[in-house]
Amino acid sequence: MKVPPLSSTSSSLLRKARLSPYLFTFLAFILFVAILYGEDFTCTLSQHLQLDPSDDHPPHSSVSKAAKKREKLLPFAIGRGEEGCDIFSGKWVRDESTRPPYEESDCPYIQPQLTCQKHGRPDRDYQYWRWQPNDCSLPDFNATLMLEALRGKRMLFVGDSLNRGQFVSLVCLLHSVIPENEKSMEASYDSLTVFRAKEYNATIEFYWAPFLMESNSDNAVIHRVSDRIVRKGSINTHGKYWKGADIVVFNTYLWWMTGLKMKILKGSFQDEVKEIVELSTEDAYRMVMKSMLRWVQTNMDLKKTRVFFTSMSPTHAKSIDWGGEANGNCYNETTMIEDPAYWGSDSRKSVMQVIGDVFRKSSVPISFLNITQLSSYRRDAHTSIYKKQWSPLTPEQLANPASYADCVHWCMPGVQDTWNELLYAKLFYP
């Protein structure tokens, strides 16, 4: 059987295809490029698909590098921190060349509760320690850079007296580069204290709100209340004064440590009959963390502003925690704790777990300043008995100094300057 002859059109096309070297060359070139650059094509496709980071891609693959190049810097950032470096994991190293960053006597803004040298502390060793991360170094604190970043801005610390200490520490780190007539501190007995850097049109402020929400401990001076009550859903009571801040640093912990339960008020403190329920400390703390994040999401432009949360500041009220005497505390301690795994009984891990759970589930970009572990080594740096005493000491107290030692707050200069160096690193090199 004969094969039917090709039509003239088909025959012509076949001849052209067979005789055209250009088509063959073009197809061969496409195949060569696809083999050679196939990985890049895959990467481009993967980037568009936004692959799950849990997929089996090498951590330093071209996918992650390309994504990092395109990632936009956070507000105020001028670079990125070293990859793989946890600045909160490290050790204290003695440094007599750069420590202390200022002299106690040179910073007039330190409250008398924190001026340990003025109140008779005989040693200064606690001032000569610098935090050194394990796998990198902290950037040098540049006061001029910080002030330029704050030009025309408002930075606000919100929380308890430990956050006030961090606020004062930052002022002490900055004030020496500002001319005397270009700065002021409006110290008030109200909730808000404001430091002004007039030349920069900048303010650094502290707002007293130990629970963040409204409570019966909100008076900035008279707040020693044993039966503490927090009002549910009341963050706007204080939050209305935080609006307009460009950088906010929150903290809240110490005032929650009154026991295993917290009293929560439903309704108003003005109600004649008050409805009060008890929650576990962890559940009450979770309620406030969620309220704080909702407030941030509602009231801050996160494309232009930054939010930080400082973890719990450890206390050293029980020397038995580090192998000391049963009735001792930070009094007379002049060396730090050497055990890298040390964790004091006053720092509740269950509360740290709440912070982690809430922040992990939130889409709010909040920078966590994890100062707890690094500060827990510093039993030597508390104010102890070397501070202004607000009421005369009794003969019994004078006979037993450990009985009135303050093992909560920190001498200045000292540990809280390091907290601000960590804040500086996370602000400019997140």
DOPATOR-81295 format. One record per residue: residue in one letter; x, y, z of N, C-alpha, C in turn. Coordinates in steps of 0.02 Angstrom, whole numbers, padded with zeros to 5 digits, always signed. Last residue first. Layout:
# DOPATOR-81295
AXYZXYZXYZ/...
# end
This chain:
# DOPATOR-81295
P+00886+02308+03204+00841+02252+03225+00856+02187+03187/Y+00970+02425+03238+00994+02366+03201+00951+02305+03220/F+00903+02526+03308+00939+02543+03247+00961+02483+03205/L+00835+02457+03411+00803+02513+03376+00836+02525+03309/K+00922+02362+03460+00861+02339+03428+00825+02395+03390/A+01022+02447+03513+01039+02398+03461+00977+02375+03423/Y+00946+02518+03608+00980+02554+03554+00995+02506+03496/L+00916+02412+03695+00863+02449+03661+00890+02485+03600/L+01046+02386+03739+01009+02334+03703+00951+02365+03664/E+01070+02505+03805+01114+02486+03749+01082+02432+03707/N+00973+02495+03903+00965+02546+03851+01012+02535+03792/W+01025+02393+03981+00958+02384+03950+00950+02434+03892/T+01141+02457+04023+01146+02401+03975+01079+02388+03942/D+01087+02542+04115+01120+02571+04056+01128+02518+04002/Q+01046+02456+04213+00994+02483+04169+01024+02521+04109/V+01164+02423+04286+01131+02373+04242+01083+02405+04192/G+01237+02584+04299+01237+02513+04313+01199+02473+04261/P+01255+02742+04388+01254+02700+04328+01259+02626+04346/M+01132+02673+04493+01145+02706+04430+01207+02750+04436/C+01065+02521+04561+01109+02580+04566+01121+02608+04496/W+00896+02466+04547+00966+02460+04527+01004+02526+04537/H+00770+02379+04648+00795+02433+04605+00871+02430+04597/V+00767+02264+04732+00725+02269+04672+00755+02320+04623/C+00816+02259+04856+00845+02212+04808+00804+02209+04744/D+00849+02361+04981+00808+02361+04920+00843+02318+04868/A+00851+02315+05152+00887+02320+05088+00838+02316+05029/Y+00799+02297+05276+00772+02352+05236+00810+02363+05171/S+00861+02184+05325+00788+02189+05333+00759+02247+05293/A+00996+02199+05317+00964+02158+05265+00888+02165+05267/P+01029+02268+05437+01022+02304+05373+00988+02264+05317/N+00987+02265+05587+00985+02212+05537+00976+02243+05468/A+00989+02378+05661+01027+02321+05687+01031+02264+05636/L+00902+02457+05591+00972+02476+05592+01016+02419+05617/Q+00783+02390+05624+00808+02390+05555+00883+02407+05553/E+00774+02419+05760+00777+02349+05738+00805+02344+05667/P+00763+02558+05761+00823+02526+05790+00831+02454+05768/T+00700+02609+05599+00690+02590+05669+00755+02560+05696/L+00724+02750+05495+00735+02679+05508+00727+02666+05584/P+00603+02865+05431+00659+02849+05477+00663+02774+05492/S+00565+02852+05257+00542+02858+05326+00599+02837+05372/W+00634+02844+05140+00578+02891+05143+00549+02898+05213/Q+00804+02847+05112+00751+02813+05148+00694+02862+05160/K+00905+02844+04971+00865+02886+05016+00810+02844+05047/K+01028+02712+04980+00977+02753+04945+00943+02797+04996/Y+01090+02579+05009+01123+02641+04990+01078+02685+04947/I+01049+02454+05036+01034+02504+05088+01059+02573+05068/S+01013+02411+04872+01021+02384+04939+01003+02437+04991/T+01018+02434+04736+01030+02491+04781+01040+02468+04853/H+01109+02303+04647+01049+02335+04675+01067+02392+04723/A+01217+02230+04601+01204+02297+04572+01142+02331+04597/D+01241+02098+04633+01286+02149+04660+01265+02220+04645/R+01166+02012+04562+01146+02023+04632+01185+02080+04664/R+01158+01986+04416+01185+02046+04448+01156+02059+04518/Y+01102+01884+04344+01169+01871+04372+01192+01927+04419/S+00986+01937+04295+00980+01892+04353+01048+01876+04383/S+01011+02005+04180+01007+02045+04242+01007+02000+04304/L+01003+01903+04087+01067+01939+04095+01068+01980+04159/Q+00867+01863+04102+00923+01818+04117+00987+01855+04130/T+00792+01985+04068+00785+01948+04131+00847+01906+04148/I+00781+02058+03954+00835+02077+04000+00837+02033+04062/N+00731+02061+03807+00734+02006+03855+00792+02016+03904/L+00628+02156+03730+00692+02166+03763+00697+02116+03820/F+00547+02134+03580+00550+02109+03648+00621+02118+03675/S+00452+02235+03478+00520+02213+03492+00526+02196+03566/I+00310+02194+03382+00335+02221+03445+00405+02192+03458/P+00198+02203+03266+00271+02199+03268+00300+02232+03330/V+00055+02106+03285+00084+02171+03301+00160+02164+03305/S-00003+01985+03273+00027+02012+03212+00060+02080+03223/S+00015+01859+03400-00005+01926+03378+00031+01946+03314/K+00063+01742+03448-00001+01739+03413-00023+01806+03385/R+00179+01782+03514+00184+01736+03457+00120+01736+03415/F+00130+01858+03620+00167+01892+03566+00172+01848+03504/V+00069+01758+03699+00030+01814+03673+00066+01847+03614/D+00177+01670+03730+00116+01646+03696+00078+01703+03663/G+00270+01755+03795+00287+01720+03733+00226+01698+03695/I+00194+01793+03908+00219+01844+03861+00235+01811+03793/V+00176+01667+03968+00118+01706+03945+00140+01758+03893/Q+00307+01636+04002+00272+01594+03953+00211+01630+03925/M+00332+01730+04099+00370+01734+04037+00336+01693+03982/V+00246+01675+04194+00230+01740+04166+00268+01751+04101/S+00312+01558+04224+00244+01553+04197+00222+01619+04166/K+00428+01598+04284+00432+01573+04215+00363+01568+04183/R+00452+01732+04385+00404+01679+04369+00407+01659+04296/S+00575+01766+04485+00560+01778+04413+00516+01720+04389/D+00605+01724+04611+00559+01781+04604+00541+01797+04532/S+00700+01625+04602+00631+01604+04615+00581+01661+04608/G+00818+01651+04466+00792+01661+04534+00719+01643+04541/W+00927+01552+04383+00862+01585+04374+00830+01591+04443/Y+01081+01510+04306+01045+01535+04365+00979+01569+04345/A+01164+01462+04211+01095+01437+04210+01053+01464+04267/P+01290+01512+04237+01254+01538+04178+01182+01515+04175/D+01346+01562+04392+01312+01506+04359+01271+01532+04300/E+01391+01677+04455+01430+01649+04400+01394+01595+04361/I+01329+01829+04510+01317+01757+04509+01351+01728+04446/M+01449+01957+04560+01390+01931+04525+01385+01856+04530/T+01486+02037+04717+01506+01999+04657+01443+01972+04624/T+01438+02094+04829+01479+02137+04786+01506+02100+04725/E+01314+02101+04948+01337+02063+04889+01376+02111+04843/N+01257+02171+05052+01328+02153+05057+01354+02110+05000/Y+01097+02116+05010+01138+02157+05054+01208+02128+05060/C+01016+02029+04940+01069+02063+04903+01115+02105+04947/N+00995+01916+05077+00971+01942+05013+01030+01978+04979/G+00963+01786+05202+01000+01839+05169+00967+01863+05105/N+00918+01677+05270+00884+01740+05282+00919+01800+05248/A+01001+01571+05226+00928+01566+05219+00893+01634+05227/E+01146+01614+05129+01112+01602+05193+01036+01607+05184/G+01163+01549+04959+01182+01590+05017+01143+01571+05079/G+01129+01492+04839+01170+01453+04885+01194+01492+04945/W+01042+01570+04770+01108+01561+04741+01157+01527+04789/D+00928+01564+04850+00923+01547+04779+00991+01534+04747/I+00961+01617+04970+00960+01544+04967+00955+01521+04894/S+00940+01750+04959+01007+01726+04943+01011+01650+04942/K+00814+01832+04898+00823+01768+04934+00891+01740+04916/A+00802+01944+04820+00779+01949+04890+00792+01886+04931/H+00829+02005+04693+00877+01960+04728+00863+01963+04803/T+00730+02013+04543+00748+02035+04610+00796+01985+04640/P+00733+02053+04367+00738+02006+04424+00754+02041+04489/S+00611+02124+04269+00674+02139+04302+00680+02094+04363/M+00532+02051+04129+00535+02062+04201+00606+02076+04225/S+00557+02139+03971+00537+02083+04013+00549+02098+04086/T+00489+02273+03883+00545+02250+03924+00522+02195+03971/F+00441+02300+03720+00417+02276+03785+00477+02247+03822/F+00416+02430+03600+00459+02383+03635+00424+02360+03699/V+00376+02493+03442+00351+02474+03507+00398+02421+03537/R+00385+02630+03328+00411+02567+03354+00386+02556+03425/T+00313+02701+03175+00328+02700+03247+00356+02633+03267/K+00272+02691+03045+00314+02749+03063+00339+02746+03135/K+00192+02586+03031+00239+02597+02976+00287+02654+02992/L+00105+02587+03135+00163+02543+03141+00210+02546+03082/D+00032+02707+03214+00047+02693+03144+00112+02653+03142/M-00073+02664+03351-00007+02681+03325+00000+02663+03252/N-00200+02622+03394-00180+02692+03405-00112+02712+03376/T-00227+02487+03370-00279+02536+03357-00251+02607+03354/Q-00112+02420+03409-00137+02410+03341-00187+02464+03322/V-00102+02461+03544-00049+02477+03496-00076+02473+03424/W-00218+02401+03597-00210+02473+03599-00158+02496+03547/R-00188+02266+03578-00245+02295+03542-00240+02371+03541/L-00079+02255+03665-00069+02245+03593-00127+02274+03552/M-00145+02279+03788-00090+02322+03766-00080+02317+03690/S-00233+02172+03793-00260+02240+03790-00206+02288+03765/K-00143+02066+03805-00186+02070+03746-00214+02140+03738/M-00087+02097+03930-00044+02093+03871-00086+02100+03807/V-00201+02086+04013-00169+02151+04003-00124+02151+03942/M-00229+01948+04004-00281+01997+03987-00249+02065+03972/R-00112+01894+04057-00128+01883+03986-00180+01933+03962/Y-00128+01931+04189-00073+01959+04152-00085+01952+04076/A-00236+01849+04223-00243+01922+04228-00189+01957+04186/D-00176+01724+04206-00234+01743+04165-00245+01818+04165/E-00073+01730+04303-00057+01720+04232-00115+01741+04187/T-00141+01745+04423-00096+01798+04401-00082+01792+04327/S-00313+01696+04409-00243+01679+04421-00199+01735+04394/L-00435+01813+04470-00406+01772+04417-00336+01750+04438/E-00581+01859+04553-00511+01841+04558-00491+01796+04500/V-00686+02003+04537-00674+01932+04530-00599+01920+04538/I-00802+02120+04595-00731+02102+04590-00726+02026+04587/E-00906+02249+04580-00903+02178+04563-00830+02160+04550/K-00958+02364+04702-00907+02343+04654-00909+02268+04643/V-01072+02485+04725-01063+02414+04738-01016+02388+04683/E-01043+02610+04672-01054+02602+04744-01045+02530+04766/D-00913+02645+04558-00975+02609+04573-00982+02599+04649/Q-00789+02696+04533-00839+02742+04562-00904+02706+04579/F-00719+02602+04468-00699+02614+04537-00749+02660+04572/S-00833+02504+04367-00794+02564+04381-00775+02567+04454/G-00828+02343+04290-00864+02404+04303-00816+02460+04319/K-00739+02227+04379-00784+02236+04322-00827+02297+04337/L-00575+02208+04434-00638+02245+04442-00676+02247+04376/I-00485+02075+04496-00504+02111+04435-00572+02143+04446/K-00349+02025+04591-00418+02048+04593-00431+02092+04532/M-00252+01878+04565-00259+01951+04558-00333+01969+04559/K-00155+01749+04646-00217+01775+04618-00213+01851+04613/L-00038+01718+04706-00058+01676+04649-00120+01701+04615/G+00047+01872+04744+00021+01806+04762+00003+01768+04699/T+00097+01983+04692+00069+01989+04759+00042+01922+04785/M+00161+02030+04568+00186+01977+04610+00163+01984+04683/W+00127+02136+04491+00083+02077+04487+00101+02024+04538/W+00225+02228+04501+00164+02240+04540+00114+02182+04536/L+00324+02181+04411+00335+02180+04483+00270+02185+04522/Y+00270+02203+04275+00282+02137+04305+00280+02140+04381/T+00283+02291+04129+00238+02279+04187+00253+02209+04212/N+00329+02411+04006+00346+02357+04052+00291+02350+04104/F+00358+02481+03843+00314+02459+03896+00351+02412+03944/V+00404+02612+03751+00435+02557+03786+00391+02539+03846/V+00375+02684+03594+00347+02669+03660+00383+02607+03688/I+00399+02814+03484+00430+02754+03512+00401+02744+03581/D+00307+02913+03460+00339+02881+03403+00376+02817+03422/A+00147+02957+03524+00216+02937+03536+00243+02901+03475/G+00013+02978+03502+00060+03024+03471+00132+03008+03483/K-00050+02927+03660-00060+02938+03588-00011+02990+03562/W-00044+02918+03794+00012+02890+03757+00008+02905+03682/Y-00159+02960+03852-00100+03003+03861-00039+02978+03822/K-00246+02858+03829-00260+02921+03795-00201+02970+03802/G-00205+02754+03914-00184+02755+03844-00197+02820+03807/H-00268+02762+04036-00199+02788+04030-00180+02798+03957/T-00393+02723+03992-00388+02771+04047-00318+02803+04046/N-00377+02620+03903-00382+02688+03875-00381+02742+03929/I-00383+02505+03978-00317+02529+03957-00320+02600+03929/S-00486+02435+04039-00478+02505+04055-00413+02536+04028/G-00530+02301+04051-00549+02341+03992-00536+02415+03999/K-00540+02292+04230-00542+02259+04165-00562+02308+04109/R-00434+02361+04346-00499+02367+04314-00497+02339+04243/V-00356+02283+04483-00349+02307+04414-00418+02307+04381/I-00299+02305+04647-00356+02289+04604-00344+02321+04535/R-00212+02251+04793-00211+02282+04727-00268+02257+04682/D-00188+02279+04943-00242+02243+04910-00252+02273+04840/S-00085+02367+04976-00074+02295+04983-00126+02254+04945/V-00013+02502+04900-00077+02472+04917-00067+02397+04920/R+00070+02630+04880+00085+02569+04917+00021+02539+04944/H+00059+02748+04817+00033+02689+04782+00050+02624+04818/I+00083+02904+04802+00051+02863+04855+00020+02802+04822/V+00139+02939+04674+00176+02947+04737+00149+02901+04791/A+00056+02915+04568+00128+02908+04556+00169+02914+04620/N-00084+02814+04581-00054+02876+04605+00022+02868+04602/D-00126+02686+04548-00106+02731+04494-00078+02798+04516/S-00179+02578+04611-00109+02596+04626-00082+02647+04577/N-00297+02530+04571-00299+02570+04632-00228+02588+04655/S-00292+02553+04391-00289+02513+04452-00295+02560+04512/E-00301+02535+04215-00319+02573+04274-00318+02527+04335/M-00156+02451+04138-00227+02467+04146-00240+02508+04209/L-00020+02451+04177-00041+02475+04110-00115+02493+04110/F+00017+02437+04306-00020+02381+04277-00040+02394+04204/P+00085+02558+04328+00118+02495+04345+00083+02433+04319/A+00112+02691+04256+00054+02648+04250+00078+02577+04264/W+00184+02842+04226+00173+02793+04279+00108+02756+04268/Y+00284+02879+04092+00214+02881+04116+00204+02824+04166/F+00415+02980+04036+00396+02922+04075+00324+02932+04101/E+00498+03033+03884+00449+03039+03937+00439+02974+03975/I+00585+03142+03788+00588+03074+03815+00548+03076+03879/T+00563+03245+03645+00549+03231+03716+00560+03156+03729/A+00635+03369+03537+00621+03299+03555+00604+03294+03629/N+00697+03473+03471+00625+03471+03474+00600+03400+03490/Y+00831+03485+03482+00807+03432+03438+00731+03430+03433/E+00842+03586+03573+00875+03595+03508+00849+03544+03457/K+00778+03528+03686+00747+03582+03648+00776+03591+03579/A+00736+03392+03750+00797+03412+03715+00775+03465+03665/R+00654+03364+03901+00652+03398+03836+00723+03412+03811/F+00570+03241+03991+00636+03271+03977+00634+03300+03907/V+00432+03227+04095+00455+03241+04027+00524+03272+04028/T+00315+03121+04173+00377+03159+04181+00409+03166+04112/L+00151+03089+04229+00196+03101+04173+00256+03144+04192/S+00071+03078+04343+00093+03017+04310+00148+03029+04258/D+00137+03201+04459+00082+03170+04423+00110+03109+04387/Y+00237+03267+04509+00212+03213+04552+00149+03182+04522/S+00364+03295+04385+00301+03311+04418+00282+03253+04463/A+00493+03369+04306+00477+03316+04353+00414+03335+04391/E+00545+03407+04168+00484+03428+04202+00462+03371+04247/M+00701+03452+04128+00663+03395+04153+00604+03422+04192/S+00785+03515+03983+00748+03525+04045+00713+03460+04064/K+00904+03598+03876+00872+03537+03903+00836+03554+03968/E+00983+03701+03837+00941+03670+03786+00906+03607+03810/N+01074+03749+03924+01012+03789+03917+00965+03760+03865/E+01177+03653+03910+01141+03659+03973+01074+03696+03965/P+01178+03554+03759+01197+03614+03798+01150+03625+03857/I+01199+03381+03756+01151+03435+03746+01173+03495+03788/V+01278+03279+03791+01292+03308+03725+01243+03365+03709/S+01230+03235+03914+01295+03269+03913+01311+03301+03845/H+01110+03162+03898+01106+03233+03916+01173+03270+03908/L+01112+03024+03869+01105+03073+03816+01122+03145+03836/L+01121+02947+03982+01164+02929+03926+01165+02983+03872/C+01019+03004+04059+01089+03012+04081+01138+02996+04024/V+00909+02958+03987+00921+03030+03992+00994+03043+04012/L+00922+02821+04013+00929+02846+03945+00942+02921+03944/S+00899+02821+04153+00963+02798+04125+00974+02824+04055/V+00766+02860+04157+00817+02905+04183+00886+02885+04157/F+00708+02744+04096+00698+02810+04068+00753+02858+04092/Q+00742+02647+04190+00770+02643+04122+00764+02710+04086/G+00667+02695+04299+00740+02691+04303+00773+02686+04235/R+00541+02676+04247+00563+02744+04261+00639+02746+04268/N+00539+02539+04248+00540+02572+04183+00559+02646+04191/L+00535+02526+04385+00593+02498+04349+00597+02527+04278/S+00413+02581+04420+00474+02617+04439+00537+02589+04405/D+00312+02540+04273+00324+02549+04344+00391+02583+04358/G+00254+02616+04122+00257+02559+04167+00269+02579+04239/V+00324+02677+03975+00261+02667+04012+00268+02607+04057/F+00416+02799+03892+00419+02739+03933+00356+02735+03975/L+00423+02872+03733+00384+02865+03795+00397+02797+03828/M+00473+03002+03628+00487+02934+03652+00457+02927+03721/R+00434+03097+03491+00416+03086+03561+00429+03013+03578/K+00527+03206+03378+00490+03146+03398+00476+03145+03473/G+00615+03299+03329+00544+03308+03314+00500+03250+03336/R+00739+03179+03334+00723+03249+03316+00650+03254+03295/L+00781+03053+03360+00724+03078+03399+00704+03149+03381/A+00893+03041+03284+00836+02998+03268+00773+03021+03302/E+00973+03130+03354+00953+03146+03285+00893+03104+03264/L+00991+03056+03471+00954+03120+03473+00932+03141+03403/M+01066+02948+03422+01001+02937+03454+00960+03001+03455/L+01180+03013+03375+01138+02976+03328+01069+02965+03358/T+01229+03061+03498+01209+03109+03445+01163+03075+03394/A+01261+02945+03568+01209+02989+03593+01183+03037+03540/N+01287+02787+03528+01304+02853+03500+01247+02901+03519/F+01355+02643+03588+01300+02689+03599+01323+02759+03577/D+01415+02522+03475+01431+02575+03524+01372+02623+03528/P+01324+02368+03461+01350+02430+03432+01365+02481+03486/L+01384+02218+03538+01334+02271+03535+01364+02332+03500/S+01447+02082+03442+01457+02136+03490+01400+02186+03483/C+01425+01902+03442+01432+01967+03408+01447+02019+03461/D+01398+01789+03516+01418+01781+03446+01425+01846+03407/N+01367+01824+03651+01412+01768+03635+01440+01771+03564/P+01377+01996+03708+01342+01940+03678+01391+01886+03655/Q+01425+02070+03852+01456+02046+03790+01416+01987+03763/W+01404+02210+03954+01373+02150+03927+01403+02133+03859/R+01523+02262+04074+01492+02272+04008+01463+02206+03983/W+01557+02335+04230+01541+02275+04192+01503+02293+04128/Y+01581+02429+04330+01632+02416+04280+01619+02353+04238/Q+01497+02452+04437+01494+02499+04381+01537+02478+04321/Y+01525+02367+04542+01464+02354+04503+01459+02398+04440/D+01634+02425+04608+01646+02371+04560+01585+02358+04515/R+01637+02520+04703+01611+02540+04637+01618+02485+04586/D+01594+02527+04881+01629+02500+04823+01598+02526+04758/P+01516+02588+04981+01588+02594+04985+01626+02569+04923/R+01378+02696+04974+01404+02630+04953+01480+02633+04948/G+01325+02821+05017+01373+02784+05058+01396+02717+05035/H+01244+02894+04937+01216+02869+04999+01260+02817+05032/K+01316+02919+04824+01299+02976+04867+01274+02953+04935/Q+01314+02790+04770+01377+02820+04794+01363+02878+04842/C+01178+02772+04734+01209+02730+04785+01274+02760+04813/T+01045+02837+04690+01113+02865+04694+01151+02830+04750/L+00913+02801+04690+00958+02762+04647+01031+02786+04650/Q+00833+02884+04759+00826+02813+04775+00878+02771+04738/P+00851+03009+04704+00892+02991+04763+00884+02919+04785/Q+00858+02994+04525+00820+03002+04587+00863+02980+04647/I+00957+03084+04412+00948+03020+04447+00911+03032+04513/Y+00987+03202+04352+00918+03179+04346+00905+03113+04383/P+01116+03246+04345+01074+03274+04398+01003+03246+04399/C+01257+03165+04322+01189+03162+04296+01141+03185+04350/D+01378+03166+04385+01371+03207+04324+01301+03207+04296/S+01380+03074+04487+01377+03145+04505+01367+03191+04445/E+01393+02954+04416+01331+02968+04453+01324+03043+04467/E+01463+02970+04254+01472+02970+04326+01405+02987+04360/Y+01443+02855+04118+01439+02923+04146+01450+02916+04221/P+01474+02724+04090+01463+02770+04033+01455+02843+04054/P+01612+02666+04196+01541+02676+04180+01532+02725+04123/R+01681+02591+04048+01631+02591+04102+01656+02632+04161/T+01783+02584+03961+01722+02617+03937+01667+02619+03990/S+01887+02531+04039+01902+02584+03991+01840+02620+03967/E+01857+02426+04117+01871+02488+04152+01887+02546+04105/D+01763+02294+04114+01786+02343+04065+01795+02411+04101/R+01724+02123+04126+01748+02184+04160+01780+02230+04109/V+01577+02057+04055+01650+02061+04055+01671+02127+04088/W+01445+01944+04062+01470+02008+04084+01546+02006+04085/K+01383+01857+03915+01413+01859+03981+01435+01931+03997/G+01240+01798+03826+01310+01814+03829+01337+01812+03899/S+01098+01843+03744+01134+01784+03769+01208+01799+03768/F+01045+01949+03682+01026+01941+03752+01060+01880+03784/I+01077+01946+03550+01113+01994+03592+01097+01987+03666/D+01104+01817+03453+01056+01835+03505+01092+01882+03553/C+01138+01804+03284+01163+01828+03349+01106+01847+03395/G+01099+01773+03156+01113+01718+03202+01138+01739+03270/E+01170+01914+03079+01126+01856+03073+01148+01801+03122/E+01179+02068+03164+01215+02011+03135+01171+01950+03136/G+01046+02184+03122+01091+02150+03168+01124+02091+03134/R+01044+02307+02993+01018+02246+03023+01070+02216+03070/G+01009+02485+02990+01043+02424+02967+01011+02364+03000/I+00934+02581+03042+00984+02603+02992+01024+02544+02966/A+00765+02606+03097+00823+02561+03085+00869+02591+03031/F+00654+02688+03103+00713+02707+03141+00774+02663+03127/P+00546+02555+03051+00556+02626+03066+00614+02636+03115/L+00634+02417+02972+00585+02443+03019+00597+02518+03029/L+00667+02392+02798+00690+02405+02865+00633+02433+02908/K+00596+02265+02697+00601+02336+02714+00623+02344+02786/E+00674+02142+02600+00639+02158+02662+00650+02231+02682/R+00753+02113+02493+00692+02150+02478+00656+02173+02541/K+00854+02043+02553+00871+02103+02517+00810+02146+02505/K+00785+01934+02604+00813+01983+02651+00829+02048+02615/A+00755+01864+02489+00700+01892+02528+00725+01946+02576/A+00882+01826+02449+00844+01872+02406+00787+01904+02445/K+00914+01742+02556+00954+01801+02542+00916+01851+02500/S+00818+01641+02546+00818+01684+02605+00859+01747+02593/V+00853+01591+02416+00785+01613+02431+00786+01662+02490/S+00981+01549+02421+00969+01610+02384+00899+01635+02395/S+01006+01493+02594+00993+01484+02522+00980+01550+02488/H+01036+01476+02726+01071+01529+02690+01062+01523+02615/P+00961+01367+02770+00949+01432+02800+00983+01489+02763/P+00894+01264+02637+00950+01283+02679+00940+01353+02707/H+00728+01204+02654+00775+01246+02617+00833+01262+02663/D+00608+01119+02685+00678+01099+02689+00722+01139+02643/D+00492+01231+02768+00512+01186+02714+00586+01173+02718/S+00470+01329+02860+00483+01263+02887+00500+01212+02833/P+00435+01441+02789+00504+01435+02812+00521+01368+02843/D+00338+01414+02645+00340+01408+02717+00412+01401+02740/L+00358+01529+02508+00363+01462+02537+00367+01465+02613/Q+00292+01625+02415+00305+01635+02487+00307+01568+02523/L+00278+01622+02281+00233+01580+02318+00240+01589+02393/H+00379+01706+02242+00311+01728+02229+00261+01686+02269/Q+00487+01626+02280+00477+01690+02312+00406+01715+02302/S+00475+01519+02192+00466+01508+02264+00451+01573+02300/L+00507+01580+02072+00440+01554+02082+00426+01545+02156/T+00641+01608+02098+00594+01663+02083+00523+01640+02094/C+00691+01479+02115+00693+01527+02170+00642+01583+02159/T+00673+01425+01989+00637+01396+02045+00634+01444+02103/F+00762+01504+01919+00691+01507+01902+00649+01481+01960/D+00880+01465+01980+00857+01533+01989+00784+01541+01971/E+00889+01332+01938+00882+01346+02010+00856+01416+02021/G+00908+01343+01800+00845+01316+01826+00833+01331+01898/Y+01012+01385+01726+00982+01432+01773+00917+01407+01804/L+01048+01271+01649+01098+01310+01685+01068+01353+01740/I+00928+01228+01593+00967+01183+01636+01015+01223+01680/A+00888+01341+01522+00842+01313+01572+00880+01267+01620/V+00994+01357+01434+00981+01408+01485+00938+01380+01541/F+00977+01241+01353+01039+01252+01390+01029+01302+01448/L+00850+01263+01296+00861+01204+01338+00923+01214+01382/I+00877+01378+01220+00826+01380+01273+00837+01323+01323/F+00970+01325+01129+00990+01378+01175+00942+01383+01235/A+00892+01236+01057+00949+01210+01096+00971+01261+01148/L+00805+01323+00993+00779+01274+01041+00835+01247+01085/F+00897+01393+00910+00857+01429+00960+00831+01382+01014/T+00944+01292+00826+00990+01328+00871+00953+01363+00927/F+00827+01257+00757+00862+01208+00798+00908+01242+00849/L+00800+01377+00689+00752+01350+00737+00785+01301+00784/Y+00915+01388+00607+00901+01439+00658+00853+01413+00711/P+00923+01295+00507+00966+01285+00566+00949+01334+00622/S+00802+01229+00410+00815+01291+00448+00859+01276+00509/L+00770+01112+00344+00826+01149+00316+00845+01210+00357/R+00662+01065+00411+00721+01024+00407+00781+01064+00386/A+00571+01171+00395+00592+01152+00462+00656+01113+00460/K+00560+01171+00254+00585+01231+00289+00610+01214+00359/R+00509+01045+00228+00574+01063+00201+00603+01122+00238/L+00386+01056+00293+00435+01007+00316+00504+01024+00292/L+00324+01154+00215+00339+01168+00285+00392+01120+00312/S+00312+01086+00090+00351+01148+00094+00372+01163+00165/S+00229+00982+00121+00297+00968+00098+00341+01029+00104/S+00114+01050+00151+00148+01012+00203+00219+00999+00184/T+00085+01103+00021+00094+01148+00079+00134+01113+00133/S+00069+00992-00061+00123+01039-00077+00138+01084-00018/S+00041+00844+00033+00017+00902-00004+00076+00949-00014/L+00121+00688+00006+00110+00748+00046+00083+00803+00002/P+00037+00539-00054+00086+00593-00063+00068+00653-00020/P+00005+00400+00049-00021+00456+00009+00032+00510+00004/V+00099+00253+00025+00084+00310+00069+00060+00367+00027/K+00029+00106-00046+00069+00166-00052+00047+00219-00003/M+00042-00060+00000+00000+00000+00000+00044+00062+00000/
# end
